Amino acid sequence: MTNPENRSTLILQWLKEIKSYIIEQKNSDLNVEQKTADNDLVTKMDRSIEEQLVKKIRKHFPGDKVVGEEGFGDDVSSMDGTVWFIDPIDGTLNFVKQQENFAVMLAVYEDGIGQSAYVFDITQDKLYSATKGGGVSRNGQRLAEPDNLSLKEGLIAASSALMMKEEKTTIRDIGNTSMGVRMLGSAGLESVEVAKGSVVAYIASNLKPWDVAPGLVFMEELGMSAVTFTDEPIDLLTNNDIIFSTKNAHKDIIKMLNA
């Protein structure tokens, strides 16, 4: 059985090394390429960071499985055992165009249960982390559980792709019912906004497992809601339309989606 404290110590060291690497290399030629669309980008740094992390995991935890965005991990069909989720740069479009509003993300699950999660906002030097039973922290300082506000009592975060789709009128109605909509363009940082209590919900469609795995641990540790648009549990073996929210905002949003 892996010692969680030893694993956490290693992960924190790896993230520190990745931060230095990004700061040193971010102004170099990023070799930007398109994946599935004009706004779906990948850089040499995405690939390099994931490759480095997978090598470290293989060395220290050879029996574990890895799910990574850039393809250096495994073909995982079961959550049995220990599974790592890696998003080397969450918000690559922001990284390329803004050089901010992106994060390095990791999460570790054992038999389908989230054990630890990390969302590292590199440019702001803010590391959000969670451990099972230990709550959520920012740079080591534990976050308070957000107030259980309703949809109309707070802001929401949403993916721009979802809000801009003409057929998604219900999503815009949800936005109009809230106090306002905010968009960062990074699933990890949007999840952090919910964990901090800065927004009452984050709504996004077609997110990959590595996009949601860390935030799911955050929601569980804070006693918040994490479901699909159909009010089902989130499946980390497939893509999901997700809602991370307060319990009260969850009720409001699901009611509107099913109206």
C-alpha positions in Angstrom: 0.0 0.0 0.0 1.4 3.4 -1.0 2.0 5.9 1.8 -0.1 8.9 0.9 2.2 11.3 2.7 5.2 10.1 0.7 3.3 10.3 -2.5 2.2 13.8 -1.7 5.8 14.9 -0.9 6.9 13.6 -4.3 4.0 15.3 -6.2 4.8 18.6 -4.5 8.4 18.3 -5.6 7.4 17.5 -9.1 5.1 20.4 -9.3 7.8 22.7 -8.0 10.1 21.5 -10.8 7.4 21.9 -13.4 6.8 25.5 -12.3 10.5 26.3 -12.8 10.4 24.6 -16.2 7.4 26.6 -17.4 8.8 29.9 -16.2 12.1 29.2 -17.9 10.6 28.0 -21.2 7.4 29.9 -21.7 8.9 32.6 -23.9 10.7 30.1 -26.1 9.3 28.6 -29.4 6.3 26.6 -28.1 5.8 24.7 -31.4 2.1 25.3 -31.2 -0.1 22.8 -33.1 -3.8 22.3 -33.7 -5.5 19.1 -32.5 -9.2 18.9 -33.3 -10.0 22.6 -34.0 -8.5 26.1 -34.4 -8.9 26.7 -30.7 -7.8 23.2 -29.6 -4.1 23.7 -29.2 -1.1 21.7 -28.0 2.5 22.8 -27.4 5.8 21.1 -26.9 5.5 22.0 -23.3 2.2 20.1 -22.9 3.8 17.0 -24.2 7.1 17.5 -22.4 5.4 18.0 -19.0 3.2 15.0 -19.3 6.0 12.8 -20.5 8.1 13.9 -17.5 5.3 13.2 -15.1 4.5 9.8 -16.5 8.1 8.7 -16.3 8.3 9.8 -12.6 5.1 7.9 -11.9 6.3 4.8 -13.7 9.6 4.9 -11.7 8.0 5.4 -8.2 4.7 3.7 -8.6 5.2 1.0 -11.3 1.9 -0.7 -10.6 -0.3 2.4 -11.1 -2.2 3.4 -14.2 -2.1 6.8 -15.8 -4.7 8.7 -17.8 -3.1 11.7 -19.6 -4.3 14.3 -22.1 -1.3 14.0 -24.5 -1.2 10.2 -24.8 1.8 9.2 -22.7 -0.4 7.2 -20.3 -2.4 4.0 -20.5 -5.6 2.9 -22.1 -7.6 2.7 -18.9 -11.0 0.9 -18.9 -11.4 0.4 -15.2 -11.0 2.5 -12.1 -9.7 -0.5 -10.2 -6.4 0.0 -8.4 -4.6 3.3 -8.4 -5.2 5.7 -11.4 -3.5 9.0 -12.0 -5.0 11.8 -14.1 -2.7 14.3 -15.7 -3.5 17.6 -17.5 -0.1 19.1 -18.1 -1.4 22.5 -19.1 -5.1 23.0 -18.5 -6.0 26.1 -20.6 -3.5 25.7 -23.4 -5.2 28.4 -25.5 -4.8 30.8 -22.6 -1.2 29.7 -22.1 -0.4 30.5 -25.8 -2.4 33.7 -26.1 -2.3 35.2 -22.6 0.5 33.4 -20.8 -1.8 33.3 -17.7 -5.1 31.6 -16.7 -3.7 28.1 -17.1 -2.9 25.4 -14.6 -1.0 22.1 -14.1 -3.4 19.4 -12.8 -3.0 16.1 -11.1 -5.4 13.7 -9.3 -4.9 10.3 -7.8 -7.8 7.8 -7.3 -7.8 4.4 -5.6 -10.5 2.0 -6.7 -12.6 4.9 -7.9 -12.2 7.1 -4.8 -10.3 10.4 -5.0 -7.3 10.4 -2.7 -5.6 13.6 -3.7 -5.8 16.4 -6.2 -3.8 19.4 -7.3 -4.5 22.5 -9.4 -1.4 24.7 -9.7 -2.0 28.2 -11.0 1.6 28.8 -12.1 1.6 32.5 -12.9 -0.2 33.4 -9.6 1.9 30.9 -7.7 -1.2 29.4 -6.1 -1.3 25.7 -5.5 -4.8 24.3 -4.7 -4.6 20.8 -3.2 -6.9 18.3 -1.6 -6.5 15.1 0.3 -9.2 12.6 1.2 -10.6 13.6 4.6 -8.2 16.6 4.7 -10.2 19.3 3.0 -9.0 21.7 0.3 -6.0 24.1 0.8 -4.4 27.0 -1.1 -0.7 27.1 -0.5 -1.1 25.0 2.6 -3.9 27.1 4.1 -7.2 25.2 4.4 -10.2 26.7 2.6 -13.5 27.2 4.5 -16.5 25.4 3.1 -18.4 27.8 0.8 -21.8 29.1 1.9 -24.6 27.1 0.4 -26.0 29.8 -1.8 -28.7 29.4 -4.4 -28.3 30.1 -8.1 -29.8 33.6 -7.9 -27.5 34.5 -4.9 -24.2 34.1 -6.8 -22.2 34.2 -10.0 -21.7 31.1 -12.1 -18.7 30.0 -14.2 -19.3 28.4 -17.6 -17.3 27.2 -20.6 -17.5 29.7 -23.5 -18.3 26.9 -26.0 -21.4 26.0 -24.0 -22.7 29.5 -23.5 -22.1 30.4 -27.2 -24.1 27.5 -28.7 -27.3 28.9 -30.1 -29.3 25.8 -29.2 -28.3 25.9 -25.5 -30.9 28.4 -24.5 -31.5 26.8 -21.1 -27.8 27.4 -20.2 -28.2 31.1 -21.0 -31.4 31.1 -18.9 -29.4 29.6 -16.0 -26.8 32.4 -16.5 -29.5 35.0 -16.5 -31.0 33.6 -13.3 -27.7 33.9 -11.6 -26.1 37.2 -10.7 -23.7 36.9 -13.7 -21.5 34.6 -15.7 -17.7 34.5 -15.6 -15.4 32.6 -18.0 -11.7 31.8 -17.4 -11.1 29.1 -20.1 -9.6 26.6 -17.7 -11.6 23.8 -16.2 -9.2 23.5 -13.3 -9.3 27.2 -12.4 -13.1 27.3 -12.8 -13.3 24.4 -10.4 -11.2 26.3 -8.0 -13.6 29.3 -8.2 -16.4 27.0 -7.0 -14.2 25.6 -4.2 -13.3 29.1 -3.0 -17.0 30.2 -3.0 -16.3 32.9 -5.7 -19.0 31.3 -7.9 -22.0 29.0 -6.9 -21.5 26.7 -9.9 -19.3 25.8 -12.8 -21.1 24.4 -15.9 -19.3 22.9 -18.8 -19.9 20.3 -21.6 -17.9 17.5 -23.0 -15.1 17.7 -20.5 -12.4 15.0 -20.5 -11.6 12.9 -17.4 -8.4 14.9 -16.7 -10.4 18.1 -16.9 -12.7 17.1 -14.0 -10.8 14.6 -11.9 -9.1 17.1 -9.6 -12.2 19.3 -9.2 -14.3 16.3 -8.3 -12.0 15.6 -5.3 -12.4 19.3 -4.3 -16.2 19.1 -4.5 -16.3 15.9 -2.4 -14.0 17.3 0.3 -16.1 20.5 0.6 -19.4 18.7 0.7 -20.5 20.2 -2.6 -22.4 18.8 -5.6 -20.7 17.2 -8.6 -23.0 15.7 -11.2 -23.7 15.5 -14.9 -26.5 17.5 -16.7 -28.8 14.5 -16.1 -28.0 14.5 -12.4 -26.0 11.4 -12.5 -22.5 10.7 -11.0 -19.6 11.8 -13.1 -17.8 8.9 -14.9 -14.1 9.4 -15.1 -13.8 6.8 -17.9 -15.6 9.0 -20.4 -16.4 12.6 -21.3 -19.0 14.4 -19.2 -21.3 17.4 -19.2 -20.7 18.6 -15.6 -22.0 20.8 -12.9 -19.9 21.6 -9.9 -21.9 23.6 -7.4 -23.3 24.3 -4.0 -26.1 22.0 -3.0 -28.8 24.7 -3.4 -27.5 25.9 -6.8 -27.5 22.2 -7.9 -31.2 22.0 -7.2 -31.9 25.2 -9.1 -29.8 24.2 -12.1 -31.2 20.6 -12.4 -34.7 21.9 -12.2 -34.1 24.3 -15.0 -32.3 21.7 -17.2 -35.3 19.3 -16.8 -38.0 21.9 -17.2 
